[in-house]
């Protein structure tokens, strides 16, 4: 896929420049979910990391958002976001988010009655909607990166600023 920016190499930014209005709208939605959300950033990042591992997106696996790190997510926790997390030292909330994420990603999406009851016991309806929308965005963006061929096979761990609305 060629860059939309003359003379610039193809990367996510230069490929999305083929449709700048769509890229801007996506960024507004993604930034709103991160900066104006009610689910703690560390829990959203837990779900994003699980999505990265399931989709095998090299970029997603190696990027960390600074807001989630400030909210308490550390590398020792990220390392436990793998198969077998049920017996890890992750928090009960993280394990519940991971169960929900796994159902969303690999088990046809619809939570069974027990998982739904557990989610409703811990999270408000608004938080469940936000987490579900976040998962859709994470899955979609990882698929965009992989499909456009701009996710690296290898990449150093990188901490990025949490996506934010411009001008706020």
N, C-alpha and C positions, 0 to 999 in steps of 0.2 A: 504494500500500500504506500503510495507516494505522499510525502509531506505536502501540506497545503501552503506552507511557508517557503517561498523560493529560497533555495540555498541552505535551508535548515534540514538536519537529519530527521527522519521519521521517528517520532516519539508520540506519546499520548497527546501532549499539548498540540503538536503540529498536525496530527491526524484529526483531532477534534476541530481544528480550525477549518476543516471542510464544511462544518455545520456549526458555526460559532453561536448562533442563537439557541440551538439545542444544548450545546455544551454549557452555556451560561445558565440556562434553566435547570439543568441537572445540578450544576454547582450550587445554585440557590437552594434547591431541595436538599441536597446532601449536607450543606452547611447548616441549614435550619435544623435538620435532624440531629446534628452533633451539638450545635451551640444553644439551641432553644429546647432541647429535649428534657424529658423528665426522668428517663432511665439513666442511671449513673453511667458516665462515659466508660468506666472500667468494665461494666457489664456489656455494653455495646461492643467494646473492643474485644472482649472475650468471645462474643459471637462472631465478630469479624475475623478473628484469628482462626476459629474453627472452620469458617467458610474458606479461608485461604488454604488450609490444609486439605480440605475435602476437594476443592477445585484445583489444587496444585498450582495456584497462581504465584509465581516467583516474586513479583512485586508486592503483592498483598502479604505474603508470608514474612517479608523482611522490613516492611514499614510499620512503625509504631507512631501513634498520635500522642503528642505531648500531654493533651488533656487527660487521656486515660492513664498515663504514667503519673501525672499529678494526683489523680484520683485513687492511686494505690496499686495499679496493675504493674507488676514487675516481671523481669525475664524468668524468674523461677516459676511464676504462675503460668506464663506463656508456654514454657516448656511442657507443662502438664496438660495443655489443651491438645490432647492426642487420644487415640484409642486407649481405653483403660482409665480415663479421667475419673470414672466413678469411684475408684479406690485411691484417688490422689488426695492431696491436702488442700485442694481448692475449696473455697467456701461453698456452703449449701446453695447460695444464690447463683454462683458461677456454675455449679453442676446442674442446677435446674435450667439455666439459660442454655447450657450445652445440650441437655436432653431435648429442649425445645428446638434448638438449632439443628440437631441431627434429624429430628422428625421433619423439619422444614426442608432440609437439603436432600435427604436420602430415603425417607420413609413415606413418600407420597404426600407429604405436607400436612395432612390432617392429624392433629394430635388425638390420641386415644382419650377416653374419659378420665383415666387416672392422671395423665399428664396435664390435661386441661384443668382438672380439679387442683392439682399442685400449683399450676400457674395462677389460677384465680385466688388461691389461698395466700399467695405471696405478692402478686402484682395486681394493680388496678386494671380495669379494662383499657384505660388510656395508655398505660405502660405496655400492656400486651400488644395493642395496636402499633405503638411506636416501635417496639422490638421486632414485630413482624415486618413492618415497612422497612426498618433498617436492614433486616436480613434480605429482603428483596433487592435493596440497593447494593448491598455487599455482593450478592450473587451476580447481579447484573453487571456491576463494574468489573468484577474479576473475569467474567465471560467476555466483556468488551476488550480488556487487556489481552487475554489469550487469543481471541478471535482476530484482532487486528495485528497480532504478532509483535506487540510492544512490551510484553512482560518478559523480563530477563530470565534466562535459565539460572544465572547466579547473580547475586547482588549482596552487598554488605548491608547489615542492619542499619536502618536509617530512621531517625526520629524526625517527624514532620510536624509543623504546627497543625493543630486540629482544624479541619475545614471551618472557615468562618465566613459570615456574610460580609461582603465588601462594604465599607463605610460604617461598620458598627464596632 
